[in-house]
């Protein structure tokens, strides 16, 4: 059984002591493709370095809403760097993670909105999908998505379990990516949300080193745990985990344009 972890962060400092060992270990247990996502200019550079080092690692370039500069002038320079980085390697498969986060940042909403829109423009220019992070910003995310045309269908990374958001994404042919939170015992509507999304539009991820699924919740996460996300989807969809793994693997290849 092969698995595709569609979103992780192997440049994160939590992997500084054993990064190469973990990346090799995930492949050995069947995670044969993984996207190590960027979230800042520096993170995007590190992601490209990892992707160039390992055949089965891919990456994204972008600035997350939690890593934005303080001014519009600084944002302009950072976006130029993002576009430059995204064209520097064939292993860059999306612009991301980008989006809105009003949980951690409430005082720079206009800057967040500008960064989100501009990075969508970069993705369309480069014929790439986007990977979206959204937290406590459902309505503004829906508003932007519904009013925008996309060259490639985007991906809701670690998608909040919100029906309105999911339906807005599906109307744009987006892929909905689930991570560890759908396995949590206090996840109230995970089954319903998994159930309404066609399996050919679902992806699985870990968001490593964060959001470890049950039964490893609270521990450092890595891509070996993506199997638990697949198992949860399989149980809800009444499918075998092998079938979920196969379908989500092909979905991710299609979403990111990987042959």
C-alpha positions in Angstrom: 0.0 0.0 0.0 1.4 3.4 -1.1 0.4 6.6 0.6 0.7 10.3 -0.5 1.1 12.8 2.4 -0.1 16.0 0.6 1.1 18.4 3.3 4.0 18.3 5.8 6.7 20.6 7.0 10.1 18.8 7.0 12.0 22.1 7.1 10.6 22.7 10.6 13.1 23.0 13.4 11.4 20.1 15.2 13.1 17.8 12.6 16.6 19.4 13.0 18.0 16.5 14.9 16.8 13.6 12.7 15.4 15.1 9.5 17.1 12.7 7.1 16.4 9.7 9.1 12.6 10.5 9.3 12.4 11.3 5.6 14.0 8.0 4.7 11.8 6.1 7.3 8.5 7.4 5.9 9.4 6.0 2.4 10.3 2.7 3.9 6.8 2.3 5.4 5.1 3.2 2.1 4.7 6.9 2.1 6.2 7.2 -1.4 5.3 10.8 -2.1 5.1 13.8 0.1 4.7 17.5 -0.3 6.8 19.5 2.2 5.0 22.8 2.1 6.5 26.2 2.3 5.0 29.0 4.4 7.5 31.8 4.1 10.3 32.9 1.8 12.9 31.1 3.9 10.7 28.0 4.4 10.1 27.8 0.6 13.9 27.9 0.0 14.4 25.0 2.4 11.5 23.1 0.9 13.1 23.3 -2.5 16.4 22.1 -1.1 14.7 19.0 0.4 12.7 18.3 -2.8 15.9 18.5 -4.9 17.6 16.0 -2.5 14.8 13.4 -2.4 13.0 12.1 -5.5 9.8 11.5 -3.6 9.6 14.9 -1.9 7.8 17.8 -3.6 7.3 21.3 -2.3 5.3 24.5 -2.5 6.3 28.2 -2.4 4.2 30.8 -0.6 3.7 33.1 2.4 1.2 32.0 5.0 -1.0 34.5 6.8 1.0 33.9 9.9 4.3 34.7 8.3 3.6 38.0 6.5 5.8 41.0 6.7 4.5 44.1 8.4 4.0 46.4 5.5 2.6 46.4 2.0 6.0 47.5 0.7 7.7 44.5 2.3 5.0 42.2 1.1 5.6 43.4 -2.5 9.3 42.4 -2.3 8.4 39.1 -0.7 5.9 38.2 -3.4 8.5 38.8 -6.0 10.8 36.3 -4.3 8.0 33.8 -4.0 7.4 34.0 -7.8 11.1 33.7 -8.5 11.4 30.6 -6.2 8.4 28.9 -7.7 10.0 29.0 -11.1 13.4 27.9 -9.9 12.6 24.1 -9.6 10.3 21.6 -11.3 9.7 20.1 -7.9 7.5 23.1 -6.9 4.0 21.9 -7.4 1.8 24.6 -5.8 1.7 28.1 -4.4 1.1 27.7 -0.7 0.4 27.5 2.0 -1.5 30.8 1.6 -4.8 32.1 2.9 -6.3 33.8 5.9 -5.9 33.4 9.7 -7.9 35.6 12.0 -7.3 33.4 15.0 -3.6 34.3 15.4 -3.7 37.6 13.6 -6.6 40.0 13.9 -4.9 43.3 13.2 -3.6 42.9 9.7 -6.7 41.6 7.8 -6.2 43.9 4.8 -2.6 42.8 4.4 -3.7 39.2 4.7 -6.4 39.7 2.0 -3.9 41.4 -0.3 -1.4 38.6 0.1 -4.0 35.9 -0.5 -5.3 37.6 -3.7 -1.8 38.3 -5.1 -0.5 34.8 -4.5 -3.6 33.4 -6.3 -2.6 35.6 -9.2 0.9 34.2 -9.1 -0.4 30.7 -9.1 -2.6 31.4 -12.1 0.3 33.0 -13.9 2.5 30.0 -13.3 -0.3 27.4 -14.0 -0.1 26.1 -10.5 -2.7 25.2 -7.9 -2.9 26.9 -4.5 -2.8 25.3 -1.0 -5.1 27.2 1.3 -4.8 27.7 5.1 -7.9 29.2 6.7 -8.7 29.6 10.3 -11.5 31.7 11.8 -11.8 33.4 8.4 -14.5 31.2 6.8 -16.6 33.9 5.3 -13.8 36.0 3.8 -12.2 32.8 2.4 -15.5 31.8 0.8 -15.9 35.3 -0.6 -12.5 35.3 -2.3 -12.8 31.7 -3.6 -16.3 32.2 -5.0 -15.3 35.4 -6.9 -12.1 34.1 -8.4 -11.3 32.0 -11.4 -8.6 29.4 -11.0 -6.3 28.0 -13.7 -5.9 24.9 -11.6 -8.2 23.6 -8.9 -6.9 24.5 -5.4 -6.6 22.5 -2.2 -8.0 23.2 1.2 -5.1 22.1 3.4 -6.2 20.5 6.7 -9.6 21.7 5.9 -11.8 23.1 8.7 -14.9 20.9 9.1 -17.3 23.6 7.8 -19.9 22.6 5.3 -20.2 26.0 3.7 -16.5 26.2 3.1 -16.3 22.7 1.7 -19.2 23.3 -0.6 -17.7 26.6 -1.9 -14.5 24.7 -2.6 -16.2 21.8 -4.4 -18.1 24.3 -6.6 -14.6 25.4 -7.8 -13.5 21.8 -8.3 -11.2 22.1 -5.3 -9.6 19.2 -3.4 -10.4 18.8 0.3 -7.4 17.6 2.3 -7.9 16.1 5.8 -5.4 15.6 8.5 -5.2 14.4 12.1 -8.2 16.4 13.5 -10.7 14.1 11.8 -9.5 11.3 14.0 -9.9 13.2 17.3 -12.5 11.9 19.7 -13.9 15.4 20.1 -14.3 16.0 16.4 -18.0 16.5 16.2 -18.8 16.5 12.5 -15.9 14.8 10.9 -18.0 11.9 9.7 -20.6 14.2 8.1 -17.9 16.2 6.3 -16.1 13.2 5.0 -19.3 11.7 3.9 -20.4 14.7 1.7 -17.1 15.0 -0.2 -16.7 12.7 -3.2 -13.7 10.4 -2.7 -12.2 11.6 -5.9 -11.8 15.1 -4.4 -10.3 14.0 -1.1 -6.6 14.2 -0.1 -4.8 13.0 3.1 -2.1 14.8 5.0 -0.3 15.1 8.3 0.7 18.7 8.6 3.8 17.3 10.3 5.2 18.0 12.8 1.8 19.2 14.0 -1.6 17.8 14.5 -0.8 14.1 15.2 -3.8 11.9 14.7 -5.1 9.4 17.2 -3.6 7.2 18.6 -0.5 9.5 18.6 -2.2 12.8 19.5 0.1 15.1 21.3 3.4 13.6 20.0 5.5 15.0 17.1 3.8 14.1 13.9 5.4 12.7 10.8 4.1 11.1 7.5 4.0 7.6 8.9 0.8 8.7 10.7 -1.0 9.6 7.5 -2.3 6.0 7.5 -4.6 6.8 10.4 -6.2 9.6 8.4 -6.8 7.1 5.5 -8.2 4.6 8.0 -10.7 7.2 9.3 -11.9 8.0 5.8 -12.2 4.3 5.0 -14.4 3.7 8.0 -16.7 6.5 7.1 -16.9 5.7 3.4 -17.2 2.0 4.0 -14.1 1.3 1.9 -10.9 -0.6 2.4 -8.0 1.5 3.6 -6.1 0.2 0.6 -8.7 1.6 -1.7 -8.7 5.0 0.0 -4.9 5.1 -0.2 -4.9 4.3 -3.9 -7.6 6.9 -4.7 -6.1 9.7 -2.6 -2.7 8.9 -4.1 -4.0 9.4 -7.6 -6.0 12.5 -6.5 -2.9 14.1 -5.1 -0.9 13.4 -8.3 -3.6 15.0 -10.3 -4.0 18.0 -8.0 -0.3 18.7 -8.0 0.3 17.8 -11.7 2.7 15.0 -10.8 3.2 12.3 -13.4 
